[in-house]
């Protein structure tokens, strides 16, 4: 199966939502402040509702080598404005045009592994005001859309069997990036978190929609705790899917509820 077929099979339109003010504020009554592996969880207060609708996607492509043009054609056909890409296996920290008006911002190591990037369409690429290349697993692009500041983040988490120090470094980098985003800015995270959040959403019903499958594992638990800490919804768990397309959630998208 080629890249176009795999992406077409997995692409879903980014849904409408009640996007609120971005960053979690500390609860004044002290509730919701939890610690897990040294990370502090925060519960945010309800802020003024704002909404911008656009089609976004997130894909682990396995490799971007020789696939830039193909990816651009798929994005155009699916009318995708923002695409978070994982496992590009491209080295360096650059930005390049890939065709059809799309621009690809990426970062990767010299070892031809990992690598993440963000693709923006012809309109959004003109709205970029900042780029943060944290590591070969995390990249963030900041854009201004209709007077709203939007932080787009693409991540590729370590696999389940990876060294615990590698996992800890990933979550430390991700937490640091999120904490540094001002409260009045919005966030969209697209990535391969290499974890299973499971079908049940007890204690996580604010961030887990209850429409996943399988059994939650430790990496899925870390994802749920992070989503709760920053008040992000794991969007893939909020929609009913056809039974023949169900699989344990690996690629997830998160946004402020």
ChimeraX attribute file (.defattr): number of C-alpha atoms within 10 A of each C-alpha:
attribute: neighborCount
match mode: 1-to-1
recipient: residues
	/A:1	5
	/A:2	8
	/A:3	16
	/A:4	15
	/A:5	10
	/A:6	13
	/A:7	19
	/A:8	13
	/A:9	10
	/A:10	12
	/A:11	17
	/A:12	15
	/A:13	12
	/A:14	17
	/A:15	12
	/A:16	11
	/A:17	15
	/A:18	13
	/A:19	18
	/A:20	20
	/A:21	22
	/A:22	27
	/A:23	25
	/A:24	23
	/A:25	16
	/A:26	17
	/A:27	13
	/A:28	10
	/A:29	7
	/A:30	10
	/A:31	10
	/A:32	16
	/A:33	14
	/A:34	14
	/A:35	12
	/A:36	10
	/A:37	9
	/A:38	9
	/A:39	15
	/A:40	16
	/A:41	21
	/A:42	22
	/A:43	20
	/A:44	20
	/A:45	15
	/A:46	12
	/A:47	12
	/A:48	10
	/A:49	11
	/A:50	12
	/A:51	14
	/A:52	12
	/A:53	10
	/A:54	13
	/A:55	17
	/A:56	23
	/A:57	26
	/A:58	25
	/A:59	21
	/A:60	20
	/A:61	18
	/A:62	15
	/A:63	19
	/A:64	19
	/A:65	10
	/A:66	8
	/A:67	15
	/A:68	17
	/A:69	15
	/A:70	15
	/A:71	22
	/A:72	24
	/A:73	16
	/A:74	18
	/A:75	26
	/A:76	15
	/A:77	10
	/A:78	17
	/A:79	14
	/A:80	22
	/A:81	20
	/A:82	24
	/A:83	25
	/A:84	30
	/A:85	30
	/A:86	30
	/A:87	24
	/A:88	23
	/A:89	22
	/A:90	23
	/A:91	18
	/A:92	13
	/A:93	17
	/A:94	13
	/A:95	14
	/A:96	12
	/A:97	17
	/A:98	17
	/A:99	17
	/A:100	15
	/A:101	13
	/A:102	27
	/A:103	22
	/A:104	21
	/A:105	23
	/A:106	30
	/A:107	25
	/A:108	25
	/A:109	17
	/A:110	12
	/A:111	10
	/A:112	13
	/A:113	17
	/A:114	25
	/A:115	31
	/A:116	33
	/A:117	30
	/A:118	25
	/A:119	30
	/A:120	27
	/A:121	22
	/A:122	15
	/A:123	12
	/A:124	16
	/A:125	19
	/A:126	12
	/A:127	15
	/A:128	17
	/A:129	11
	/A:130	11
	/A:131	16
	/A:132	14
	/A:133	19
	/A:134	16
	/A:135	18
	/A:136	26
	/A:137	26
	/A:138	26
	/A:139	28
	/A:140	25
	/A:141	22
	/A:142	19
	/A:143	22
	/A:144	16
	/A:145	13
	/A:146	10
	/A:147	7
	/A:148	14
	/A:149	19
	/A:150	21
	/A:151	21
	/A:152	22
	/A:153	29
	/A:154	27
	/A:155	32
	/A:156	25
	/A:157	22
	/A:158	22
	/A:159	14
	/A:160	16
	/A:161	7
	/A:162	10
	/A:163	10
	/A:164	11
	/A:165	8
	/A:166	13
	/A:167	17
	/A:168	14
	/A:169	12
	/A:170	20
	/A:171	18
	/A:172	14
	/A:173	16
	/A:174	20
	/A:175	16
	/A:176	12
	/A:177	16
	/A:178	16
	/A:179	13
	/A:180	9
	/A:181	16
	/A:182	13
	/A:183	14
	/A:184	14
	/A:185	16
	/A:186	23
	/A:187	23
	/A:188	20
	/A:189	21
	/A:190	27
	/A:191	27
	/A:192	24
	/A:193	21
	/A:194	19
	/A:195	24
	/A:196	25
	/A:197	27
	/A:198	20
	/A:199	18
	/A:200	17
	/A:201	18
	/A:202	9
	/A:203	11
	/A:204	16
	/A:205	12
	/A:206	16
	/A:207	26
	/A:208	25
	/A:209	19
	/A:210	20
	/A:211	16
	/A:212	24
	/A:213	16
	/A:214	14
	/A:215	12
	/A:216	19
	/A:217	14
	/A:218	12
	/A:219	19
	/A:220	20
	/A:221	16
	/A:222	18
	/A:223	21
	/A:224	24
	/A:225	22
	/A:226	21
	/A:227	21
	/A:228	24
	/A:229	25
	/A:230	24
	/A:231	25
	/A:232	25
	/A:233	25
	/A:234	24
	/A:235	21
	/A:236	21
	/A:237	23
	/A:238	15
	/A:239	12
	/A:240	12
	/A:241	13
	/A:242	7
	/A:243	7
	/A:244	6
	/A:245	8
	/A:246	12
	/A:247	12
	/A:248	16
	/A:249	21
	/A:250	17
	/A:251	21
	/A:252	22
	/A:253	24
	/A:254	20
	/A:255	23
	/A:256	23
	/A:257	18
